[in-house]
Every structure is written in C-alpha cells, then in structure tokens.
Amino acid sequence: MIDNLTHLTLESTHTLKTAIGKLDKINEKILFIVNADRVLVGSLTDGDVRRWILQGGQLNTPVMNVCNKTPYVIREHYDFEVVKQVFFKQHYLAIPVVNENHVLVNILLRSSFFHLASDSLIPPKKTINIPAVIMAGGFGTRLDPFTKILPKPLIPIGDKTIIEIIIDKFRTHKIENFYISVNYKSKIIKSFFEELEPPYNVHFIDETIPLGTVGCLKTLSNIDAKSILVSNCDIIINTDYSDFVEFHEENGNDISLVASLMNFKIPYGVCEIKNHGELIRIIEKPEYDILASTGMYIINTNVLSCIPDEVVFHVTDLMNTVKERGGKIGVFPISSESWMDTGEWSEYKKTVSKMNL
C-alpha cells in the first residue's frame, strides 16, 4: 500500500528540478511541500511549474520560490460529508490534512476517500469544441522495415494502433471531428477506419504529393472553426489538452505549440574560445535545459491562408510568416515524461516500456 505522506510530499529544501521529476511519477500531479518538521508550507502542480517556466524561471531554483504557499487544507477530525462535497464541487484529486500546528498528518485521495477505484470519481476533462487534425501522410522511413508494409499511424502499441491512442487522448475531451492527412499507403489507413467504424467523424485530407508538415492544411482554411488542434501521427502527449487550449486563447496566440522540457548533461569539460582558438574558459560538465517542440499545435484557421497552394510548406515556415505579419506564437511547456515519440525504433521501444506493455 502506498504511503501518501511519502508519495505526495517533498521537503522544501529541494529544487524545482527534483520536484518535476517526482511530479512525473505520480498520477495525482500535485505535491505538498513540507519543512523539516513536516509543517505544510505549500503545494506544487504542473500548472505552477508551467507558469514559472513561461516567466523565464530557472529549474535549479528552490521549490519554495514556485509553489503555492496557501493551499487548501482541512483539519483533523474533519466531517466526512463536508469533505465529500468539497471533492465533488472543487474536483480536487488530493486534499492535505493538518493538525492545529499545521503539521501534515494525512493526504486524502479522491479515489481512496470514497473507497472506490471508479472512473466516475475522476473529474471529467473539459470539453474542447474544436476539430483535431492528425498529420499521417509521411513515409515513416525511421521505422523501416515495418513501414514498408504498414503505414506509420497503424504501427501497434499494445492492442491499439498509434493513431487510435492519439485519438483516444483527444476523445477524453469529447472531440468529435477528426481530419487525417494521408498520402503514403493512404488506402490502408482509409480501409482501417472503414472497418473500425468509430463513434466519431473522420475526414481525410488527400495529399497527392508531399506538401511538408502543414502544406495540406490550406484545404481547411474555410472550415467552421476558429482554430484547429494539430498533431503529428507519431507522438503521444500526456497533458490536459483543455489547459493547452485555454493557454492559447487567453494569450491571444495565432499559433501555440507544445514544447517538452529537456535536460542535457555534457559529461566533458566544454571549451569556450575566441578568435584564433584562444581559450576563454573550460566549463566543467555543464547542463542545459531546453524546450523541444513536440509536434502538437493549435493553429487559428485565419492564418491558414498564409499557406501557399500545392507547395512544400512546413510549420516553421508558417510560424515565420505569421510572425513577419505581426502575429503571435506561444509555447506551452510540458515535462519530458509527458511526451512520447514513436517515430524511430529507439523511442518507440521507450514508449512501449513507459506504457507498461
């Protein structure tokens, strides 16, 4: 049995980077921060982390600089029915219990509080009323030799194809309309969905010639939607997509992209030089934190007119064009553990391992 006081707590002396690593390993996506005397001093969610990164904050900062210092708490000897109502009304997944000295004595989980492991106790994800586009027209050469027979979107992970898993993620937000761009082995993909008879609407965008990562989206310029969610067909993103949509809309972005926080450690002394090879200094085993584009975007449909007809055009080309015209591009950070890339064999195997298949 998991000890919640260990599982969901972190001492205030740790850095944000340590906290992110622990958040990635827990389902509740919240940590309660305590001092050396187990006094509750804050809470930390992935939303807190995201806001810190977007403000330009560093990951080696103390977690106390980032956490919410006034989390919701309940006292010992709580009333069962009162707390039950709090769970339902606020949709909390975890609530800390403190004594009169504000020492953390328990953490109530939504599921265990009701003594059920029912999905009905998990707050439903917010509905997203925009269509999703899955770019599935590539040749998938990095997954040879399988893709000589199957198109990349139909490579299995467990008992489902990659594209079904991607669609399932969108379906948790009740998205009903899907556009799938196809080119390589398009007949197989179309036949798969015809046989599947899914309970959602599938529309195909036929690329008669390869048009780059977004060239085919020009055909969606006039659809009845303010924006579209776009995903590569070889990525799995574990985040709340409604948070992504809210970020896009609240910031007035023309395009928003999901970016994964990546950390690279160089196991050598790195030489910094100037003209003619003169050494300035050696940086011993530096670490670098970057935000890597994952291949998921929200694009306002009014910028799709920037895409030229029947020309290879990549998402980077679209972003550059939008920026040149005074538009705004936003970056929505997620942790590295929330991004799974299945586009090549080494990453595919990691994904299978992460999903415990």
C-alpha positions in Angstrom: 0.0 0.0 0.0 1.3 3.4 -1.0 2.1 5.8 1.9 0.6 9.1 0.7 2.7 11.2 3.1 5.8 9.9 1.4 4.4 9.6 -2.1 2.9 13.1 -2.4 5.3 15.2 -0.3 8.6 16.9 -0.9 10.8 18.8 1.6 11.2 22.5 0.9 15.0 22.2 0.7 14.7 20.6 -2.8 14.9 22.3 -6.1 12.2 22.6 -8.7 14.0 20.1 -10.9 13.7 17.5 -8.3 10.0 18.3 -7.8 9.4 18.0 -11.6 11.0 14.5 -11.5 8.7 13.5 -8.7 5.6 15.0 -10.3 6.2 13.0 -13.4 6.0 9.8 -11.4 2.6 10.3 -9.7 -0.9 10.2 -11.1 -2.2 13.0 -8.8 0.0 15.7 -10.4 0.3 17.6 -7.1 3.0 17.6 -4.4 2.6 19.0 -0.9 5.7 20.8 0.3 6.8 20.4 3.9 9.6 21.7 6.0 11.9 19.6 8.2 9.2 19.5 10.9 6.6 18.2 8.5 4.7 21.5 8.6 2.8 22.1 5.4 4.3 25.1 3.6 2.9 24.9 0.1 1.7 22.8 -2.8 3.0 22.4 -6.3 1.2 21.4 -9.5 2.3 21.1 -13.1 0.4 24.4 -13.7 2.7 26.1 -11.2 5.7 24.7 -12.9 4.4 25.8 -16.3 3.8 29.4 -15.2 7.3 29.5 -13.7 9.0 28.4 -16.9 7.0 30.8 -19.0 8.2 33.6 -16.7 11.8 32.6 -17.6 12.4 30.9 -14.2 15.3 28.5 -13.7 14.9 24.9 -12.8 17.6 24.9 -10.1 15.6 27.4 -8.0 14.3 26.2 -4.6 10.8 24.7 -4.9 9.6 27.3 -2.3 10.1 30.0 -5.0 7.5 28.3 -7.2 4.9 26.6 -5.0 1.5 27.9 -3.9 2.1 28.9 -0.3 -1.6 28.9 0.6 -3.0 25.6 -0.5 -6.5 24.4 0.5 -6.3 22.3 3.7 -8.7 20.6 6.1 -8.2 20.0 9.8 -8.0 16.7 11.7 -11.4 15.3 12.8 -13.0 16.5 9.7 -16.6 15.9 8.8 -16.9 13.1 6.2 -19.9 14.6 4.4 -18.4 18.1 4.2 -15.1 16.8 2.7 -17.1 14.7 0.3 -18.9 17.8 -1.0 -15.5 19.6 -1.4 -14.2 16.8 -3.5 -17.2 16.9 -5.8 -17.5 20.7 -6.1 -13.8 21.5 -6.4 -12.7 18.4 -8.3 -9.6 18.0 -6.1 -7.8 14.8 -6.6 -5.9 15.2 -3.2 -6.5 17.2 -0.1 -4.0 17.7 2.7 -5.0 17.2 6.4 -3.2 19.2 9.0 -3.3 19.4 12.8 -3.5 22.6 14.9 0.2 23.2 14.3 -0.2 22.9 10.6 1.7 19.7 10.6 0.7 17.5 7.7 -0.8 14.3 9.1 -2.6 12.8 6.1 -3.4 13.3 2.5 -6.9 12.3 1.3 -7.1 10.9 -2.3 -10.3 11.2 -4.2 -10.4 7.5 -5.1 -9.4 6.1 -1.7 -11.6 8.6 0.1 -14.7 7.0 -1.5 -13.2 3.5 -1.1 -13.7 3.0 -4.9 -11.4 2.9 -7.9 -14.2 4.1 -10.1 -13.5 6.4 -13.1 -16.7 8.2 -12.1 -14.8 9.7 -9.2 -12.2 11.3 -11.5 -13.2 14.8 -12.6 -14.1 14.7 -16.3 -11.8 16.6 -18.6 -13.2 19.8 -20.1 -14.9 19.6 -23.5 -12.9 21.0 -26.4 -15.1 22.2 -29.2 -12.6 22.4 -32.0 -11.6 19.8 -34.6 -8.3 17.8 -34.4 -6.0 17.2 -37.3 -3.6 14.3 -37.4 -0.8 14.5 -39.9 -0.5 10.9 -41.2 0.9 11.3 -44.7 4.6 10.7 -44.0 6.6 7.7 -45.2 7.8 6.7 -41.7 11.3 5.7 -43.0 12.8 5.7 -39.5 10.5 2.8 -38.7 11.7 0.6 -41.5 11.1 -2.3 -42.2 7.6 -2.2 -40.6 6.6 0.8 -42.6 7.4 -1.0 -45.9 4.2 -3.0 -45.1 2.2 -0.8 -42.7 1.8 3.0 -42.7 3.3 4.5 -39.6 0.0 5.5 -38.0 -1.1 1.8 -37.9 2.0 0.5 -36.1 0.7 -1.2 -32.9 1.4 -0.2 -29.4 -0.1 -3.0 -27.3 -3.5 -3.8 -28.7 -4.1 -0.4 -30.4 -2.5 1.5 -33.2 -0.6 4.7 -32.6 -3.3 6.8 -34.3 -6.0 5.2 -32.1 -4.1 6.1 -29.0 -3.7 9.7 -30.2 -7.4 9.9 -31.0 -8.3 8.4 -27.6 -6.4 11.3 -25.9 -8.5 13.8 -27.8 -11.7 11.9 -27.2 -11.3 12.3 -23.4 -12.2 16.0 -24.2 -15.2 14.9 -26.3 -13.7 16.0 -29.6 -15.9 14.6 -32.3 -14.4 15.8 -35.6 -11.1 14.5 -36.9 -9.2 15.3 -40.1 -6.4 12.9 -41.1 -4.0 13.9 -43.8 -2.9 10.9 -45.9 -0.5 10.1 -48.7 1.8 7.1 -48.2 -0.4 3.9 -48.1 -3.5 6.0 -47.8 -5.8 3.2 -48.9 -4.7 1.1 -46.0 -5.4 3.9 -43.5 -8.8 4.6 -45.0 -9.7 0.9 -45.0 -8.7 0.6 -41.4 -11.1 3.3 -40.3 -13.8 2.0 -42.5 -13.5 -1.4 -40.8 -13.2 0.3 -37.4 -16.5 2.2 -37.7 -15.5 4.7 -35.0 -18.1 6.6 -32.9 -16.6 9.9 -34.2 -16.3 11.7 -37.5 -13.3 11.1 -39.7 -12.5 13.2 -42.7 -9.5 12.5 -44.9 -7.2 15.1 -46.5 -5.6 13.6 -49.5 -2.1 14.8 -50.4 -1.4 13.7 -53.9 2.1 15.0 -53.5 4.0 15.5 -50.2 3.4 19.1 -49.0 5.5 19.3 -45.9 4.3 19.3 -42.3 1.4 21.8 -42.8 1.1 22.3 -46.6 -2.2 20.3 -46.7 -3.8 22.4 -44.1 -4.6 25.1 -46.7 -7.7 23.0 -47.5 -9.1 23.7 -44.1 -9.0 27.5 -44.4 -12.7 27.7 -44.7 -13.9 25.2 -42.2 -16.4 26.3 -39.5 -13.9 26.6 -36.6 -11.8 29.4 -35.1 -8.8 27.1 -34.6 -7.7 23.5 -35.1 -5.6 21.2 -32.9 -2.8 19.6 -34.9 -0.8 16.6 -34.0 1.9 14.5 -35.7 0.9 10.9 -36.0 3.9 9.5 -34.1 3.6 11.4 -30.8 1.7 10.8 -27.6 1.2 13.8 -25.3 0.1 13.3 -21.8 -1.3 16.6 -20.6 -4.7 18.2 -20.2 -5.4 19.5 -23.7 -8.0 21.9 -22.3 -5.2 23.7 -20.4 -3.4 24.0 -23.7 -6.5 25.5 -25.4 -7.0 27.9 -22.5 -3.4 29.0 -22.7 -3.7 29.6 -26.5 -6.9 31.6 -26.2 -6.0 33.6 -23.0 -2.7 34.7 -24.6 -4.3 35.7 -27.9 -1.9 33.5 -29.9 -2.2 32.8 -33.6 -0.3 29.6 -33.2 0.7 27.7 -30.0 3.0 24.7 -29.7 3.5 22.1 -27.0 7.2 22.0 -26.0 8.9 19.4 -23.8 11.3 20.5 -21.2 14.6 18.6 -21.9 17.7 18.4 -19.8 21.1 17.6 -21.3 24.2 16.9 -19.3 27.5 17.1 -21.1 30.0 14.6 -19.5 33.0 16.6 -20.5 34.7 19.9 -19.9 33.4 22.3 -22.6 35.8 24.7 -24.1 34.7 28.3 -24.7 37.1 30.0 -27.2 37.5 33.3 -29.0 39.3 34.3 -32.2 42.2 32.1 -33.4 41.4 29.4 -30.9 42.4 31.2 -27.7 40.7 29.6 -24.6 38.5 31.8 -22.6 37.5 29.1 -20.0 36.5 25.5 -19.6 33.0 24.8 -18.2 33.1 21.5 -16.4 30.3 19.1 -17.3 27.6 21.7 -18.0 23.9 21.1 -18.0 21.5 22.7 -20.4 17.7 23.0 -20.2 15.8 23.4 -23.5 12.3 23.4 -24.7 11.9 21.0 -27.6 8.9 21.2 -30.0 6.9 18.0 -29.7 4.8 18.2 -32.9 1.5 19.3 -31.4 0.0 22.7 -32.2 -3.1 24.9 -32.1 -3.4 27.0 -35.2 -6.0 29.7 -35.8 -7.8 29.0 -39.1 -7.5 32.6 -40.2 -3.7 32.1 -40.7 -4.1 29.1 -42.9 -4.4 31.4 -45.8 -0.7 32.1 -45.4 0.0 28.6 -46.7 0.7 28.6 -50.5 -1.1 26.2 -52.8 0.5 22.9 -53.7 3.9 23.8 -52.4 6.0 22.1 -49.7 5.4 24.2 -46.6 6.5 23.3 -43.1 5.1 24.5 -39.7 8.3 26.5 -39.2 7.6 28.3 -42.5 4.1 29.1 -41.3 5.3 30.4 -38.0 7.9 32.7 -39.6 5.2 34.0 -42.0 2.8 34.7 -39.1 5.5 36.5 -37.1 6.5 38.6 -40.1 2.9 39.7 -40.3 2.8 40.7 -36.7 1.2 37.5 -35.3 1.9 35.9 -32.0 3.3 32.4 -31.4 3.1 30.8 -27.9 4.9 28.0 -26.3 3.1 25.6 -23.8 5.7 23.7 -21.7 5.3 20.1 -20.5 7.7 17.8 -18.8 9.9 15.4 -20.8 8.0 12.4 -19.3 4.7 13.8 -20.8 6.0 13.4 -24.3 6.4 10.1 -26.0 7.8 10.0 -29.6 7.3 6.8 -31.5 8.9 8.0 -34.8 12.0 5.9 -34.6 12.7 2.4 -33.1 14.7 3.5 -30.0 11.9 6.0 -29.0 9.2 3.5 -29.9 10.7 1.0 -27.5 10.9 3.6 -24.8 7.2 4.4 -25.3 6.2 0.7 -25.1 8.2 0.5 -21.9 6.6 3.6 -20.4 3.1 2.3 -21.2 4.0 -0.9 -19.4 3.2 -3.0 -22.5 
